[in-house]
Amino acid sequence: MSITINSHFDFSRIQGVIFDLDGTLADSNPDFEGLRQELGIKSGTDILAHLESITDTEQAAKTKEIVERYELESSNRATWIAGAEQLIELFTRLQLQQAILTRNIPKAAAITLANLGLDLDLVLTRFDAKAKPHPEGVELICQKWQLEPANILFIGDYLYDLQTATNAGTKSVLYSPELIPDYASQADIVCRCYISLIEHFKTQISDLT
């Protein structure tokens, strides 16, 4: 199935949508495993947590340079994920607030958005809020919008996105077009195809313009 509903929620109550960027809107995920290998850390290790744990100034600077090189290289190759642009168009038609919350650096996020031709008013990076899965980024966005987390939908492609949604109290969609990970059960909706997700949301909206 293209969509799995783990926990039903009424989409008509959603007033704002927060997107992850890489792997969610843009085909721009860095080669994380290659990066971990170059850094000499185990598969699955949180790269940003590893970076923050380094106390040696010279090693920290070198590690930061490597991480940012991977981020910039992948951003320069960024293209739209199938159906993501149409999903944003739907939310725009519904006059929903939209924002991006990414663990990326500002320069890489800007390059990715420029490649997509996407201009959203609110884009938070790890320089603007504590990195996901900390809920600070969502909390800042909710304050800006003056909306409750319960009326926010968070869409992402990885565990940290789902954990962020849970920590902040929002609804969540996991975009996973290929293998469904074991943590997918944490999402309200698991989506393999954005077009199917759009059709699912349309069934709950009676006044599409």
Secondary structure, DSSP 8 states (H G I E B T S, - for coil): --EEESS---GGG--EEEE--BTTTEE----HHHHHHHHT--TT--HHHHHHH---HHHHHHHHHHHHHHHHHHHHT-EE-TTHHHHHHHHHHTT-EEEEE-SS-HHHHHHHHHHHT---SEEE-TTTS--TTSTHHHHHHHHHHT--GGGEEEEESSHHHHHHHHHHT-EEEEE-SSS--GGGGGSSEEES-HHHHHHHHHTT-S---
